[in-house]
Amino acid sequence: MNKKLIYLLMFVFTLGLSFTACGSDDDDDYAKEIAATYNGKIIIPGMTSADGDANSIVLARASENKVNLALNEIVLQGLGSVKNIAVKNVPVTKSGDTYALTSTTETIKIKLGEVEVGATVTVSGTVKAGKLDLIIYVKDITVLPIPDLVITFSGTK
């Protein structure tokens, strides 16, 4: 009889251990969900065509609910190209089916033609149903007298 009781207790304790969870399965990593290359159009008033110029922006997961944003090159009429616009650790939130890229400002080095200059870049935007809508402000461009740039982007995965 004691053996049966011991086996029964061992079975009950084994069942209890098999249903123990190690962590929460409810945690969502929004950065993973939106990380991709988005192809679309960039518009800079007075510097691109009214319909926009084809380009791509990469959102790469940096950490949980944060992405790195990279725009490799923009060709500006009469000024040449701006390269290496990148902002790190942009927070991502979600409301309903819309992901928001929280406004983030970073001072970075960009290449204007072959000259590397400092600039302050602010990004914000949304991703909904695989479509990225983004605004990038490039301000305080050092060294050369270039106006602040307001860049809008709209593209899909």
C-alpha positions as CSV (number, residue, x, y, z in Angstrom):
1,M,0.0,0.0,0.0
2,N,2.9,2.4,0.8
3,K,4.4,1.8,-2.6
4,K,1.2,2.8,-4.3
5,L,1.0,6.0,-2.3
6,I,4.6,6.9,-3.1
7,Y,4.0,6.2,-6.8
8,L,0.9,8.3,-6.7
9,L,2.6,11.2,-5.0
10,M,5.5,11.0,-7.4
11,F,3.1,11.1,-10.3
12,V,1.2,14.1,-8.9
13,F,4.5,16.1,-8.3
14,T,5.7,15.3,-11.8
15,L,2.5,16.6,-13.3
16,G,2.9,19.8,-11.3
17,L,6.4,20.4,-12.7
18,S,5.4,19.7,-16.2
19,F,2.9,22.6,-16.2
20,T,5.3,25.2,-14.8
21,A,6.2,28.1,-17.2
22,C,9.6,29.7,-17.3
23,G,8.5,33.0,-18.6
24,S,5.6,35.1,-20.0
25,D,4.5,34.2,-23.5
26,D,2.6,37.5,-23.7
27,D,5.7,39.7,-24.3
28,D,5.7,41.1,-27.8
29,D,8.8,42.4,-29.6
30,Y,7.4,45.0,-32.0
31,A,10.8,45.6,-33.4
32,K,10.9,42.1,-34.8
33,E,7.5,42.5,-36.3
34,I,8.4,45.6,-38.4
35,A,12.1,44.9,-39.2
36,A,12.5,44.9,-43.0
37,T,13.6,46.9,-46.0
38,Y,10.9,49.2,-47.2
39,N,10.9,50.4,-50.8
40,G,9.1,53.5,-51.7
41,K,9.4,57.2,-52.5
42,I,11.3,60.0,-50.8
43,I,10.1,63.6,-51.2
44,I,12.1,66.6,-50.2
45,P,10.3,69.8,-51.2
46,G,12.2,71.7,-53.8
47,M,14.9,69.0,-54.1
48,T,13.2,66.0,-55.5
49,S,10.5,65.6,-58.1
50,A,6.9,66.2,-56.8
51,D,6.1,62.5,-57.2
52,G,9.2,61.6,-55.2
53,D,12.3,59.6,-55.9
54,A,12.6,55.9,-55.5
55,N,14.6,54.8,-52.5
56,S,14.6,52.3,-49.6
57,I,14.8,52.5,-45.8
58,V,16.0,49.7,-43.6
59,L,14.5,49.1,-40.2
60,A,16.6,46.6,-38.3
61,R,15.9,45.2,-34.8
62,A,18.3,46.8,-32.3
63,S,16.8,45.3,-29.1
64,E,13.4,44.6,-27.8
65,N,11.0,47.2,-29.1
66,K,13.8,49.3,-30.6
67,V,14.9,49.5,-34.2
68,N,17.9,51.1,-36.1
69,L,16.8,53.1,-39.1
70,A,19.1,53.5,-42.1
71,L,18.8,55.5,-45.3
72,N,21.9,54.9,-47.3
73,E,21.8,57.7,-49.9
74,I,19.6,60.5,-51.2
75,V,20.5,62.4,-54.4
76,L,19.6,66.1,-54.1
77,Q,19.2,68.2,-57.2
78,G,22.1,70.7,-57.5
79,L,23.7,69.5,-54.3
80,G,24.9,66.0,-54.9
81,S,24.2,63.1,-52.6
82,V,23.7,62.8,-48.9
83,K,24.8,59.4,-47.5
84,N,24.7,57.5,-44.2
85,I,21.6,58.9,-42.5
86,A,21.2,56.5,-39.7
87,V,19.4,56.7,-36.3
88,K,19.9,54.0,-33.7
89,N,17.5,52.7,-31.0
90,V,14.3,54.2,-32.2
91,P,11.5,53.1,-29.8
92,V,8.6,51.2,-31.3
93,T,5.1,51.1,-29.7
94,K,1.9,49.5,-30.9
95,S,-1.7,50.7,-30.7
96,G,-4.3,48.5,-32.4
97,D,-2.8,47.5,-35.8
98,T,-0.5,50.5,-36.0
99,Y,3.2,50.5,-34.9
100,A,4.6,53.9,-34.0
101,L,8.3,54.9,-34.3
102,T,8.6,57.3,-31.4
103,S,10.3,60.7,-32.3
104,T,14.0,60.2,-31.8
105,T,16.8,62.8,-32.2
106,E,20.4,61.9,-32.7
107,T,23.5,63.9,-33.7
108,I,25.3,61.9,-36.4
109,K,28.0,62.2,-39.1
110,I,26.6,62.1,-42.7
111,K,28.4,62.3,-46.0
112,L,27.6,65.2,-48.3
113,G,29.3,64.2,-51.5
114,E,32.7,63.2,-50.2
115,V,32.7,65.5,-47.2
116,E,31.7,64.1,-43.8
117,V,29.7,66.6,-41.8
118,G,27.8,66.7,-38.5
119,A,24.0,67.0,-38.5
120,T,21.1,66.6,-36.1
121,V,18.5,64.0,-37.3
122,T,15.0,63.5,-35.9
123,V,12.9,60.6,-37.1
124,S,9.2,59.6,-36.4
125,G,6.7,57.6,-38.3
126,T,4.2,54.7,-38.4
127,V,4.0,51.2,-39.9
128,K,0.5,49.8,-40.7
129,A,-0.2,46.8,-42.8
130,G,3.3,46.6,-44.1
131,K,3.4,50.3,-45.1
132,L,6.0,52.7,-43.6
133,D,5.3,56.4,-43.4
134,L,8.2,58.4,-42.1
135,I,9.4,61.9,-41.6
136,I,13.1,62.7,-41.2
137,Y,14.3,66.1,-40.2
138,V,18.0,66.8,-40.9
139,K,19.1,70.0,-39.2
140,D,22.2,71.8,-38.1
141,I,24.3,70.6,-41.0
142,T,27.7,71.8,-40.1
143,V,30.4,73.2,-42.3
144,L,28.4,74.0,-45.4
145,P,25.4,76.4,-45.8
146,I,22.8,73.8,-46.5
147,P,19.2,74.4,-45.5
148,D,17.5,72.1,-43.0
149,L,15.9,69.1,-44.9
150,V,12.5,67.7,-44.3
151,I,12.3,64.3,-45.8
152,T,9.1,62.3,-46.1
153,F,9.1,58.7,-47.1
154,S,6.3,56.3,-47.9
155,G,7.0,52.7,-48.8
156,T,6.1,49.0,-48.4
157,K,8.0,45.8,-47.4
